[in-house]
Amino acid sequence: MLKAFQPYILSFIPIFVAVDAIGNIPIFISLVDGLSRKHKRKIIIESVTTATGMAVVFMFVGKLVLTSLSITIADFQIAGGALLFVIAVRLLLPGASKGALVGVHEKDVGVFPLGTPLITGPAVLATTLIMLDSYGIIPTFVSLVLNMLIVWFTLIKSDYIMKLFGVGGTRAVAKVMYILLAAIAVMMIRLGITGAFLK
């Protein structure tokens, strides 16, 4: 019974780490500061819809695009892993945050920068495509949708979560996620090198 759920669990965890729902909360709060409750909810719907749509579209057409460019999954694993590692290292540096990678503060932030690149960015796209190749379309799709529901829930309850964890607590959780992201990046590079050179 547990074996049947294994692909779902194994694909869910890397996507969960890449999405970083808790780490997005402080940035979300800073971007929607001063907006009405109705406007905040509108931005949450826009951001989650955009993030989900981008990830799903890339999940279905990403492999086709790579094939048309003669890029193998191993190539993508190495490149994606290297990119994830650079992002993770940048985010782990003292004083760094996801917001520093965007640098935008506007009232209409649902699509950009919240939907992309904060929720669905290079990390999520690379991870999703690799999970698709490793565990199949259904476990990856289910894991992706579940993660987006978690993002929606955390953004809806962002004020409460911030009060519960505090600024320091959310940053600490985010840093742990970035370390896990770096570890997943190393794993991707290792699998890519194995697939490309040690067949």
C-alpha positions as CSV (number, residue, x, y, z in Angstrom):
1,M,0.0,0.0,0.0
2,L,2.8,2.4,1.0
3,K,4.7,1.5,-2.1
4,A,1.8,2.7,-4.3
5,F,2.2,6.2,-2.7
6,Q,6.0,6.3,-2.9
7,P,6.2,8.1,-6.2
8,Y,3.8,10.7,-4.9
9,I,5.8,11.3,-1.8
10,L,9.1,11.3,-3.6
11,S,7.9,13.8,-6.2
12,F,6.0,15.9,-3.6
13,I,9.0,16.6,-1.3
14,P,11.4,18.2,-3.9
15,I,8.6,20.3,-5.4
16,F,7.7,21.4,-1.8
17,V,11.2,22.5,-1.1
18,A,11.5,24.3,-4.5
19,V,8.2,26.2,-4.0
20,D,9.2,27.3,-0.5
21,A,5.7,28.3,0.6
22,I,6.8,29.5,4.1
23,G,9.7,31.5,2.7
24,N,7.4,33.4,0.3
25,I,5.3,34.8,3.2
26,P,7.4,37.7,4.3
27,I,7.9,38.9,0.7
28,F,4.1,38.5,0.0
29,I,3.3,40.6,3.1
30,S,5.8,43.3,2.1
31,L,4.4,43.5,-1.4
32,V,0.7,43.7,-0.4
33,D,1.3,46.0,2.6
34,G,-1.5,48.6,2.8
35,L,-3.8,46.9,0.4
36,S,-7.4,46.0,1.2
37,R,-8.4,42.5,2.2
38,K,-10.3,42.1,-1.1
39,H,-7.3,43.2,-3.1
40,K,-5.0,40.8,-1.2
41,R,-7.3,37.9,-2.0
42,K,-7.4,38.9,-5.7
43,I,-3.6,39.0,-5.7
44,I,-3.4,35.6,-4.1
45,I,-5.7,34.0,-6.7
46,E,-3.8,35.7,-9.5
47,S,-0.4,34.5,-8.1
48,V,-1.4,30.9,-7.5
49,T,-3.2,30.7,-10.8
50,T,-0.2,32.1,-12.7
51,A,2.2,29.9,-10.8
52,T,0.2,26.7,-11.4
53,G,-0.5,27.5,-15.0
54,M,3.2,28.1,-15.8
55,A,4.3,24.9,-14.0
56,V,1.7,22.7,-15.7
57,V,2.3,24.1,-19.2
58,F,6.1,23.6,-18.7
59,M,5.5,20.1,-17.4
60,F,3.7,19.2,-20.6
61,V,5.7,21.1,-23.2
62,G,9.1,21.4,-21.5
63,K,10.3,18.0,-22.6
64,L,9.2,18.6,-26.1
65,V,11.1,21.9,-26.2
66,L,14.2,20.2,-24.8
67,T,13.9,17.5,-27.4
68,S,13.5,20.0,-30.3
69,L,16.7,21.6,-29.1
70,S,18.5,18.2,-28.8
71,I,18.8,18.7,-25.0
72,T,18.7,15.4,-23.1
73,I,17.2,15.0,-19.6
74,A,20.7,14.5,-18.3
75,D,21.8,17.8,-19.8
76,F,18.8,19.5,-18.1
77,Q,19.5,17.8,-14.8
78,I,23.1,19.2,-14.8
79,A,22.1,22.7,-15.9
80,G,19.0,22.8,-13.7
81,G,20.9,21.5,-10.7
82,A,23.7,24.0,-11.2
83,L,21.1,26.8,-11.5
84,L,19.3,25.7,-8.4
85,F,22.6,25.5,-6.5
86,V,23.5,29.0,-7.4
87,I,20.1,30.3,-6.4
88,A,20.2,28.4,-3.1
89,V,23.7,29.7,-2.3
90,R,22.7,33.3,-3.1
91,L,19.6,32.9,-0.8
92,L,21.8,31.4,2.0
93,L,24.2,34.3,2.0
94,P,23.8,36.7,5.0
95,G,21.2,39.4,4.3
96,A,20.0,37.7,1.1
97,S,16.3,37.0,0.3
98,K,14.1,36.0,-2.5
99,G,13.0,39.6,-2.7
100,A,16.5,40.6,-3.7
101,L,16.2,38.5,-6.8
102,V,13.1,40.4,-7.9
103,G,13.4,44.0,-6.7
104,V,9.8,45.0,-7.7
105,H,7.1,46.6,-5.6
106,E,3.9,47.4,-7.3
107,K,0.2,47.1,-6.5
108,D,-0.5,44.5,-9.2
109,V,2.0,41.9,-8.2
110,G,-0.1,38.7,-8.6
111,V,1.4,37.7,-11.9
112,F,4.9,39.2,-11.4
113,P,6.8,38.9,-9.2
114,L,4.6,36.6,-7.0
115,G,3.3,34.1,-9.5
116,T,6.6,34.1,-11.3
117,P,9.5,34.0,-10.4
118,L,8.8,33.8,-6.6
119,I,6.3,30.8,-6.5
120,T,7.1,29.2,-9.9
121,G,10.6,30.1,-10.8
122,P,13.6,28.2,-12.3
123,A,13.8,26.0,-9.2
124,V,10.2,24.8,-9.6
125,L,10.3,24.4,-13.4
126,A,13.6,22.4,-13.2
127,T,12.4,20.2,-10.3
128,T,9.0,19.5,-11.9
129,L,10.5,18.4,-15.2
130,I,13.0,16.1,-13.4
131,M,10.2,14.6,-11.2
132,L,8.1,14.1,-14.3
133,D,11.0,12.0,-15.9
134,S,11.6,10.2,-12.6
135,Y,8.1,9.3,-11.3
136,G,5.7,9.9,-14.2
137,I,3.0,12.4,-15.1
138,I,0.3,11.6,-12.5
139,P,2.5,11.7,-9.3
140,T,4.2,14.9,-10.5
141,F,0.9,16.6,-11.5
142,V,-0.8,15.6,-8.2
143,S,2.3,16.8,-6.2
144,L,2.4,20.1,-8.1
145,V,-1.3,20.8,-7.5
146,L,-1.0,19.9,-3.8
147,N,1.9,22.2,-3.4
148,M,0.0,25.1,-5.1
149,L,-2.9,24.5,-2.7
150,I,-0.4,24.7,0.2
151,V,0.9,28.0,-1.2
152,W,-2.7,29.3,-1.5
153,F,-3.4,28.3,2.1
154,T,-0.2,29.9,3.5
155,L,-0.8,33.1,1.7
156,I,-4.4,33.3,2.9
157,K,-3.2,32.6,6.4
158,S,0.0,34.7,6.0
159,D,-0.7,37.1,8.8
160,Y,-1.5,34.3,11.3
161,I,1.6,32.3,10.3
162,M,3.8,35.4,10.7
163,K,2.4,36.0,14.2
164,L,3.0,32.3,15.0
165,F,6.5,32.0,13.7
166,G,7.6,35.6,13.8
167,V,10.0,37.2,11.2
168,G,12.9,35.2,12.6
169,G,11.1,31.9,12.6
170,T,9.9,32.3,8.9
171,R,13.5,33.2,7.9
172,A,14.9,30.2,9.8
173,V,12.4,27.9,8.0
174,A,13.3,29.5,4.7
175,K,17.0,28.9,5.3
176,V,16.5,25.2,6.0
177,M,14.5,25.0,2.8
178,Y,17.4,26.7,0.9
179,I,19.8,24.1,2.3
180,L,17.6,21.3,1.2
181,L,17.3,23.0,-2.2
182,A,21.1,23.1,-2.5
183,A,21.2,19.4,-1.6
184,I,18.5,18.6,-4.2
185,A,20.6,20.6,-6.7
186,V,23.6,18.5,-6.0
187,M,21.5,15.3,-6.4
188,M,20.3,16.6,-9.8
189,I,23.8,17.3,-11.0
190,R,24.9,13.8,-9.7
191,L,22.0,12.1,-11.6
192,G,22.7,14.1,-14.7
193,I,26.4,13.2,-14.7
194,T,25.6,9.6,-14.1
195,G,23.0,9.6,-16.9
196,A,25.2,11.4,-19.4
197,F,28.6,9.8,-18.8
198,L,28.2,6.6,-16.9
199,K,25.5,4.7,-18.9
